[in-house]
């Protein structure tokens, strides 16, 4: 089994490295990678802040704040720990979404 790393590196997104048995994530505003074993991860969410119902305001004010929202990645481990990684992107990215789908498959999480 090779242990070659595949790396996703794009401006405004966390850096993600994929290995055969684990993956690593480096937050935009942090200098170290956090390692996750695929078998320990039970859930991965990727969403825009406004999509999670964080805004109580409606109308024009809501639209102004919703336009400022960025996407977030959240990883949940079986031990109850979770880590949130923010992006600087106000738009989704198809390459990043494909990587998240690949992570879910490697972790045995249902995709869809």
N, C-alpha and C positions, 0 to 999 in steps of 0.2 A: 504494500500500500504506500503510495507516495504521500508526501505531506506538503505538496506545493500549495502556496497560498494564492487565492484569487482575491484581488483587492478592488473595491469600489471607492473611488476618490473623485468627488465632484464638488466644486465651490458651493458652499451653503448647506451641505449635507454632512452628517457624521461619516467618518471613514469606517468602512466595514471590510474585514478580511475573513475569507472563508477558507477553512482547512478541512481535511477529511473527517476529523472527530470533534471539532469545535469551531466557533467563530469569535471574532474580536470586534469590539466597537469602540471608537474613539469619538467622544463628543466634540462639537465644534469649539467649545471653550475650555477644553481640558487637554492635558499633554500626554496622558497615558491611555492605553487600551484596556478595556475590561473583557475578560475571556468568559465565554459561555459554552458549556458542553451541550451539544444538540439534545442529548437524552434528558437533560435537566430543564429544558425550556418547555413550558406547557401552553403558552399563549403569546402571540405577537400582534400588536395593534399598530396601525398607521393611519392617522386621521388629521383633519384640519380642526383646530381648536373650536371654531364656530359650529362645526358639525356635531360636537358633543354636547351642545346645549349649554355652553358656559355663559351665554349672554341672556340676560333677562329682559333687556331693553328691546323694543320693537320700533319699526319705522325708520326714519332717516338716520337717527343716531346709531341704531343697530347696524345699518348698512355701512356707516363710516368705520365702526370698530371691527366689523366682520372683514372688511377689506384689509385690515392690519394683521389678521390672524395668520399664523404660519402652521406648517405641518409638524407633527410629532410622531416619534416612534417609541413604543413602550414594549419592553420585554419582561415577561413574567416567568419566574422559575418555580419549580415544584416545591421549594422550601418556603414559598410565600414572598420572597424578595422580588422587587420590581425596579426597573430602571427606565427613566424617560429621557429621550434624546430629542432635542428640538432641532428643527432645521431653520434656515433663514429664508426659505422659499415660501412664497405665498401661492405658488402653483405646484401641482403635483409633478412628478418626474417619472416618465415611463420606465427608464432604466432602473431607477431606485425601486419602483413598485415591483419590477420583475425580480430584482434581488431579494426583496421581502418575500415574494412568493417562493423563491428558491430556498430561503431560510426556513419557511414554514414546512416545506416538503422535507427538508433534511431533519427537521425537529419532529416530524411525524404529526404535524398539526394539519387539520383539515383545511384545504384551500377552497376559497369560494366566496 
